Amino acid sequence: MSSNRVVAIIPARGGSKGIPKKNLKPVGSYSLLARAIKTSMASKLIDLVVVTTDDEDIKKEAEAFGASVVNRPKELSEDGSSSESALIHALAELQSQGINPEVVVFIQATSPFIRAEALDKAVERVLSGEGDVCFSAFETYAFLWKDGVSGAEGVNHDHRFRPRRQDREPHFQETGAFYVMRAKGFLEAGYRFFGKVLTQEVSEQSGLEIDNPEQLEIARALAHLFPVLQIKPGSIKALVMDFDGVHTDDKALVHSDGTESVTVSRSDGMGIEMLKKAGIPMLILSKEPNKIVSVRAQKLGVEVLHGVDDKLPVLIKWCKDKGIELGSVCYIGNDVNDLECIEAVGWPATPRDANPAVAAKAAIIVSKNGGNGAVREICEIILAQLPEGKKA
């Protein structure tokens, strides 16, 4: 089996008149593009995730979240350019690199609530030969109408007769979120619907597609119902935090006497307090030797180990002493000296402004920057997954 048997391609051009830089707009903790990438990577059957774009900012975002990038030509990035043209170009570029997928998964970043499970079901159906194309759709019993010569006319029903829902035939509404296609058939046809076409049913709530600012705000309001990462209740049992760049904005004010001061967020303290009441063990683990780290930890009432150059052995010992498995630990860090810990724990997290190499390894990227509520947000995420009896 080829290591790139199934390739996901996400077209994400920079130009968008309705919402400028739409693909980079945040919905919940992640941009639309990041949500599409992380969901694709959560799939068990997708081997490679590719973003095709003409925009440098989108390219940087894609690479930060671990996707490969195909540079999309300007002539294929205009308002009138079809998605098919971008897919065909990307497949040609991949072929030049020796990558010839059997199945291509066309994913639209403007549909923020795609589920990896739905992707896998659709991919499996195409891989198994059940169909040549499988696209996301939700079941609807809606009465559709059109304007006719003599007024409104029923499209999918006789408007002179109103049968009950249980007596009506359901239809399926295309969401536009994803299309799974046999690659060879797609290249031969040149369009996304060919051969035997199947629908992959998804929930109506997950079918939102963002085309205007109002839909973006609706998506943001619903984001907590559709997290990119599904955290099973009780999965996170401890929180370990870096200090600089997590509790702070990674800046320090140096005074004339050589002492330093940093800025922290008061809201972080409330988040820490809630987790303390819930009985969640916490540790600040920092390379910074400055006593300001211990002063802040004492203020928060949290264990602290600072001046630590090699963090992982210390983290392992702390977990052993507490009787906590690394797989149950959430570690939030922002820079390359956190990488070993990030890779060792079950729930690696970063602030929004973390180093790209670290963010690429994170399971959770909070929407706030370090020193500006990142700790509060990760505390709320951990609190939300606790059994009801343990929440403060």
N, C-alpha and C positions, 0 to 999 in steps of 0.2 A: 504494500500500500504506500502511495506517495505521501510524504510528510506534509504536502500542501494539497491534499485531495479536495478539501473544501476551503474556499477563500471568500471572506467577506469584504466587499468593497463599499466604502461610504463616500459618495460624492459630496463635496463641501466647498463650493466656490465662495469667494470673498464678497462678491457683489450681491446685494439684496436691498431692493428699494423699500419694501414694506417695513423691514426691521434691519437697519444697517448692522453688519457683522452678526447676523442672526445666529449662525452656528456656534458662536462663542458666548452667547448669552447664557447666564446661569439659570438652571432650574433645580432648586434644592442645592445640594452641595457641589454639583458639577455643571459644567457647560453642556449644552445640547450635544456637541461633538464628543465630549468626554463620556457622557452617558452612553452614547451609541458604541463607542470603543469598548468601554468596560463591560457592557452587556454582551457584546460580541465575544470578548475574551472569556466571559463566564460560560459560554457555550462549551459543551463537551465534545462537539463534533467539528467546530470551526478551527482550522489549523493555522490560518494566517489572516490578520486584519489589516486592510489597506485603506488609506484615505487618499483620494485623488482631489487635488486642490490647486488653485492658482494663487493662493494667498499665503504670505510668509507667516502671519500670526497664526493662521489655522495649521500650517505646517508645524510650527513650534508646539502648539497644543497637542497635535496628533502624536508627535515624537515623544512628548513628555509623558503621554499615557501609554506608550509602548507600541503604537501602530507604525507600520511601514508607510511611506509616502510616495505617491506618484505625482510628478509635476504636471499639472493639467494645462494644456496650451490655451492661450488667450482666446483663440477662435472657438474653443469648445467650452468657454466660460461666460458667454454672453447670455443675456436674458432669454433669448430664443433657443439656446442650446439645449438639446435633449439629454436626459439622464442616460439614455442608451448610448449616445456618442461618447460620453465620459467613461462608461463601462467598457465599451469596445476598445477605446484607447488604453485604458488601464490594463486590460487583459493582454493587449499587444506588448505593452511595456513589461509585464510579468513574464510573458513568453520569451522575450529577449533575455531574461534572466534565468531561463530554464524552468520556469514555473508554469505548469499547464494543469490547472485545476479541473477536476471532473464536475464539480458543482460550484456555482458562484452564488453568493448570497448578497443581494442588493439591499442595502440598509439606508434608510433616510433619517438623518439626524434630527429632522424637524418633527419626528414622532418620538417624544421623550420617554414613553412608558412601555417600550418593548421589553418582553421577558425572555431570558435566555432559554427557558424551558420551551416556549413556543417556537423559537428558532430551531431548537434541536428536533422537535417533532416534525417540523416542515422539512428540514434537511434529511431526516431519516426516511421520510416518505419518497423523496426524490432519489436518494441513494438506493433505496430498495427497488426502484423501478415502478412504483405505484403510479407516478406521474412524472411529467417533464418539467412542470412549473407548479409551485405551491406558494400562494400569497396570503397575507393576513387579512382577515375579514371578520366582522361580527354579525351575528344573527339579528335580523330586524323584522318586525311585523308592521312596519310603518306603512300607512296609506300614502302613496306618492301621487302627485298631481302635476298637470301641465296646463298652460294656457292654450286653449283651442279657439277656433273661429267663433263658436257660440258661447265661450266662457271656459271656466276650469273643467278639465276632464280627468278622470281617473287613469293612471298609468298602469299600475299593477293590480287594479281592481275595477269592478263595475260599480260606479258610484251610486247606482240606483239600489244597490244591495249592500248591507253592512253586516257581514258575517262576524261571529264572535272570534276572538283571537285563536281559540283552540280549534276553530274550523277553518283557519286560513293557512295557506302555505307560507312557510318562512322564506325570506330572501336573505342574501348576504351582502353587506356593504363593505367595500374595499376600504381599508384604513390608510394605505399608502406607506405603512411602516416598513414592511420587508417583502421581498420577492426572492424565492429560492428557485434557481433555474439550472438545468443541465447546461454546462458551459458550451459544449459543442453545438447544441441545438440553438442556443441564444445567438452565437456568432453566425450561424447559418441563416437564421431568420432575421436578425437585426432588430428585433423588438422583443419585449418581455413576455408576451403571451403567445405560446406556440405549443404544438403537440397537445398532450393531455394536460389540462389545467385543473388544479385542485385548490380548494380553499382551506386555510388553516385557521380554525376558529379561535378568536381571542375575545376578551371581554370588551363590551362597548366602552367601558370607562377607560380602557387602555388605548382606545383608538383615536385619541386626540391628536390632531396634526396642527402645527403652528405655522400660520401664514400671516398673522397680523398681531399688533401689540396686545389686543384684548385677549387673544388666545394664549399669548405668552404669560400674561398675568394669571389666567385660569390655570395653566400648567403649574405655575409657581405655587398657587394655592393648594393644588392637589399633590404636590411632590412628596409630601410626607406619607401619602398612601401608596406610593410606588417607588420605594427606595431602590437604588441601583443594586445595592447589596442586601440580601435577605439575611438578617441576623436572627438565628433561632433563639427563643427565650432562654436565658441563663447561660448563653455561650461565653460571655465576657465576665470574668470573675475577679479581675484586678486591673488597675490602671498604672502604667509607668510613664513618666513624662520627662522629656528633656527640658531644660530651662531656657537658655538663650534661643530665641526664635520661636518658642512655643508659649512660655509664660510672658515673654517680652517680644518686642518687634525686632530683636537682634541688633539693637543699637544701644550704645552706652554713652552717657554724658560724663566726660572726664573733668573734674574740678581742679583748681589751681594747686590744691594740696595733694593731688594724685589719687584722691578717692573717686569712685565711680557711682553713678546712679542710673537706674533704668526705669522704664515706664511699664506698668502692668495694668490689667483690666480688673476693675472691681467686680465685674460680673463673673469672672473666673472663680472668685472666692465663693460666690453663691453656689456655683456648680460643684465645687469641691465639697462644700458643706452638705449638699444633698446626697452625694455619694458616701460621705462619712456616715450620715444617718442611716443609709441603706446597708452599711457594713462592708463596703467594697474596699479592700486593701489598696493603698496608693503609695507611690514612691516617686520622688524627684531624683533623677539620675543624670548628673551633669558633669561635663568635662571642666566647666568653669570653676577655678579654685576660689574666686572671690567670696567673702563671707556674706555678701548680699543674697546669695542663693539660700544659705541656711537661715538668714533672717526672714526671707519671704516664706520659706517652708514652715518655720516656726509660727509665723503669723497665720498660715493656713491650717496648721496642725497636721502636717503631712510629714512622713518619714523622708529623709534626704540623705543622699550620698553624692558628694561633689568633689571636684578635683580628680575625677576618674578618667584616665586616658583610655583604658581598655574596658569598655562598658559591658560587653557580652558576658564574660565570666562572672562579673558582679551581679548582673541580672539573673543569671542561672542560679547563683547561690541564694539570692534573695527569694526567688521562686521556690527553691528547695526548702528553705527555712520556713516558708509560709505554707508549704504543702500545696502549691499551685502549679499546675502544668503550664508550660510555655504556650501551648495551644489555646489556653483560656485567658491569656494576657493581651490587653490592648496596650501597645507602645506607641506613643505619639512623639515624633521627632521631625526635624526639618532639614538636616544637612548630612553630608556623606559620612560623618563620624557616627551617625545613627544607623547606618545601613545594616551592619551585622545584627543589631537588635531587631530592626524592622523585618529582616528576613527570617529571624528565628521564632518570632511570636505568631500566634494564630490570627491576631487582629491588628495588623500594622496600620497606622494612621499618620496623617501629616496635616499641617495647616495649609490653607489655600496657597500661600506664597512660598512653599517649600522648594528646595532644590529639585529640578526636574528628574534627576537620577533617583532621588528618594521617592518622589511622588509616583514614579512609574511602578514602584514596588508596593504601593499602599493599597489596602483594601478599602480604606475609608479616607476620603479627603474632605475635611470640613470646609464650610463656605467662608469661614472667617480667617483672617491673617493672624500670625503669631502676635501676641500682646494685645489683640483686639477682639477677644472673645473666643479664640480657638479652643481653649481649655473648657470654657463653659459649654460649648457646643458638643465636644466629645463626651463630656459628663452627661449631657442630656441624652445623647445617643445610647450610652451605657445604661442610664436609668430607664430608658424606654424598653429595653430588652429584659429587664429584671421581672421575675414573677411578681404578680400584684401585691403579694404579702410583704415583699421586701422593699417596695418603693416608699420613699419618705413621704 
